[in-house]
Amino acid sequence: VGTLIGQGTLRDWFVKTNRKKPATPQEMATMKLFLQGALQAGAFGLSSGLGYEPGEWCQPEELEDLASVLTKYPHAAYFTHIRNYRSNVLEAIKEAIRVGESAKIPVVIQHLLFKLPSNWDQTESGLRLLEEADQDGHPVYATVYPYDFWGNEVQIPLYQFLYLPPEAAQMAYYHSNDRTSATLALIHKRLQEYGGGDKVEITRVKSKFFKSFLGDTIADMAKQRKITEEQAVLALLVENGEYVKICYHGLSEEGLIKKIQAPFILFGSDSSSSIPHPRDVGAFTRLLGTYVRDKRVIRLSEAVNRLTFEPAKLLGLKERGLLKEGYWGDVVLFDFRTIGDRATAVNPWESPTGIKMVLVNGQLVYDAKNGFSGRYPGQ
């Protein structure tokens, strides 16, 4: 397990005057001192989540000042969930690059996405920014997960992004008035941003009645119930509340292939058990099965290198990432003919296929016949 120090955590702990304003000089000094101590204790670098509170309140100058602490620590890197993955994604990428340039440290952009069909054409420009930075001597990486959708709870795009209070959904559902029309218009606009209701898959519900729609799209549900897509969304919200979860198929397959082919792209699961997504257990086996074996996007040797040695090199993990005498024996033995993912948006915990054996530090922890060995030899 490698630990990063969160910029948001530092802000939560030490910025007390006004969290939405720049940190004071004294607060900056305290954050930098704590970050320095954490790096000395073995932290791998600094992370940020600039699309969420409190990261969204952090100005670029504050980030660059914090990152300057990393300069004298070999292999320390800046990992960032950039500020925007939509219309302003290119500016967000540039901001991340500037942080790395100012501190002379590597940058890793977490799950490089170009969300919504209206932004797919920015993929090549975004990749070019990373390539140019690397050519200028400022190493910038990005991770991707091999799926065309990301996951979230349905109340986030409606209640948070549209500022639609839950009571407004209730009013629009049970009453017919001007407010209903305005609410339905907002939902319609949001669905169109995602390419329509056929791009929105229902993955979690509370009500037994709605369980028959698991794995269906909003468009499927609307057609089956003979209602509009907007009415289907309202019904889901009113009857299931915060328990409704959906996956948005709003990522470009063509763009994903371009990203996988870029040599500075690494691979990650962006795992979160609180919001299950098939990438949690299927990201790496899907890469090897679907995009290496079936679609032949990159060679197997290159995929394995970027799954193992390149991350180890980036983090300064000595004697790891290669099958080499004297190195730690971290090994996954798989059958290239059958390796693949089975997890879906509805059943995100389905285990992958084709993995025969796993060794950690030279000790067997899993084999296909007996399962988990009960050993925990990791360090």
Secondary structure in CASP SS format (residue, H / E / C, confidence):
PFRMAT SS
TARGET T0000
AUTHOR 0000-0000-0000
METHOD secondary structure of the structure
MODEL  1
V C 1.00
G C 1.00
T C 1.00
L E 1.00
I E 1.00
G E 1.00
Q H 1.00
G H 1.00
T H 1.00
L H 1.00
R H 1.00
D H 1.00
W H 1.00
F H 1.00
V C 1.00
K C 1.00
T C 1.00
N C 1.00
R C 1.00
K C 1.00
K C 1.00
P C 1.00
A C 1.00
T C 1.00
P H 1.00
Q H 1.00
E H 1.00
M H 1.00
A H 1.00
T H 1.00
M H 1.00
K H 1.00
L H 1.00
F H 1.00
L H 1.00
Q H 1.00
G H 1.00
A H 1.00
L H 1.00
Q H 1.00
A C 1.00
G C 1.00
A C 1.00
F C 1.00
G E 1.00
L E 1.00
S E 1.00
S E 1.00
G E 1.00
L C 1.00
G C 1.00
Y C 1.00
E C 1.00
P C 1.00
G H 1.00
E H 1.00
W H 1.00
C C 1.00
Q C 1.00
P H 1.00
E H 1.00
E H 1.00
L H 1.00
E H 1.00
D H 1.00
L H 1.00
A H 1.00
S H 1.00
V H 1.00
L H 1.00
T H 1.00
K H 1.00
Y C 1.00
P C 1.00
H C 1.00
A C 1.00
A E 1.00
Y E 1.00
F E 1.00
T E 1.00
H E 1.00
I C 1.00
R C 1.00
N C 1.00
Y C 1.00
R C 1.00
S C 1.00
N C 1.00
V H 1.00
L H 1.00
E H 1.00
A H 1.00
I H 1.00
K H 1.00
E H 1.00
A H 1.00
I H 1.00
R H 1.00
V H 1.00
G H 1.00
E H 1.00
S H 1.00
A H 1.00
K C 1.00
I C 1.00
P C 1.00
V E 1.00
V E 1.00
I E 1.00
Q C 1.00
H C 1.00
L C 1.00
L C 1.00
F C 1.00
K C 1.00
L C 1.00
P H 1.00
S H 1.00
N H 1.00
W H 1.00
D H 1.00
Q H 1.00
T H 1.00
E H 1.00
S H 1.00
G H 1.00
L H 1.00
R H 1.00
L H 1.00
L H 1.00
E H 1.00
E H 1.00
A H 1.00
D H 1.00
Q H 1.00
D C 1.00
G C 1.00
H C 1.00
P C 1.00
V E 1.00
Y E 1.00
A E 1.00
T E 1.00
V E 1.00
Y C 1.00
P C 1.00
Y C 1.00
D C 1.00
F C 1.00
W E 1.00
G E 1.00
N E 1.00
E E 1.00
V C 1.00
Q H 1.00
I H 1.00
P H 1.00
L H 1.00
Y H 1.00
Q H 1.00
F C 1.00
L C 1.00
Y C 1.00
L C 1.00
P C 1.00
P H 1.00
E H 1.00
A H 1.00
A H 1.00
Q H 1.00
M H 1.00
A H 1.00
Y H 1.00
Y H 1.00
H C 1.00
S C 1.00
N C 1.00
D H 1.00
R H 1.00
T H 1.00
S H 1.00
A H 1.00
T H 1.00
L H 1.00
A H 1.00
L H 1.00
I H 1.00
H H 1.00
K H 1.00
R H 1.00
L H 1.00
Q H 1.00
E H 1.00
Y C 1.00
G C 1.00
G C 1.00
G H 1.00
D H 1.00
K H 1.00
V E 1.00
E E 1.00
I E 1.00
T E 1.00
R E 1.00
V C 1.00
K C 1.00
S C 1.00
K H 1.00
F H 1.00
F H 1.00
K H 1.00
S H 1.00
F H 1.00
L C 1.00
G C 1.00
D C 1.00
T E 1.00
I H 1.00
A H 1.00
D H 1.00
M H 1.00
A H 1.00
K H 1.00
Q H 1.00
R H 1.00
K C 1.00
I C 1.00
T C 1.00
E H 1.00
E H 1.00
Q H 1.00
A H 1.00
V H 1.00
L H 1.00
A H 1.00
L H 1.00
L H 1.00
V H 1.00
E H 1.00
N H 1.00
G H 1.00
E H 1.00
Y H 1.00
V C 1.00
K E 1.00
I E 1.00
C E 1.00
Y E 1.00
H C 1.00
G C 1.00
L C 1.00
S C 1.00
E H 1.00
E H 1.00
G H 1.00
L H 1.00
I H 1.00
K H 1.00
K H 1.00
I H 1.00
Q H 1.00
A C 1.00
P C 1.00
F C 1.00
I E 1.00
L E 1.00
F E 1.00
G C 1.00
S C 1.00
D C 1.00
S C 1.00
S C 1.00
S C 1.00
S C 1.00
I C 1.00
P C 1.00
H C 1.00
P C 1.00
R H 1.00
D H 1.00
V H 1.00
G H 1.00
A H 1.00
F H 1.00
T H 1.00
R H 1.00
L H 1.00
L H 1.00
G H 1.00
T H 1.00
Y H 1.00
V H 1.00
R H 1.00
D H 1.00
K C 1.00
R C 1.00
V C 1.00
I C 1.00
R C 1.00
L H 1.00
S H 1.00
E H 1.00
A H 1.00
V H 1.00
N H 1.00
R H 1.00
L H 1.00
T C 1.00
F H 1.00
E H 1.00
P H 1.00
A H 1.00
K H 1.00
L H 1.00
L H 1.00
G C 1.00
L C 1.00
K C 1.00
E C 1.00
R C 1.00
G C 1.00
L C 1.00
L C 1.00
K C 1.00
E C 1.00
G C 1.00
Y C 1.00
W C 1.00
G C 1.00
D C 1.00
V E 1.00
V E 1.00
L E 1.00
F E 1.00
D C 1.00
F C 1.00
R C 1.00
T C 1.00
I C 1.00
G E 1.00
D C 1.00
R C 1.00
A C 1.00
T C 1.00
A C 1.00
V C 1.00
N C 1.00
P C 1.00
W C 1.00
E C 1.00
S C 1.00
P C 1.00
T E 1.00
G C 1.00
I E 1.00
K E 1.00
M E 1.00
V E 1.00
L E 1.00
V E 1.00
N C 1.00
G C 1.00
Q E 1.00
L E 1.00
V E 1.00
Y E 1.00
D E 1.00
A C 1.00
K C 1.00
N C 1.00
G E 1.00
F E 1.00
S C 1.00
G C 1.00
R C 1.00
Y C 1.00
P C 1.00
G C 1.00
Q C 1.00
END
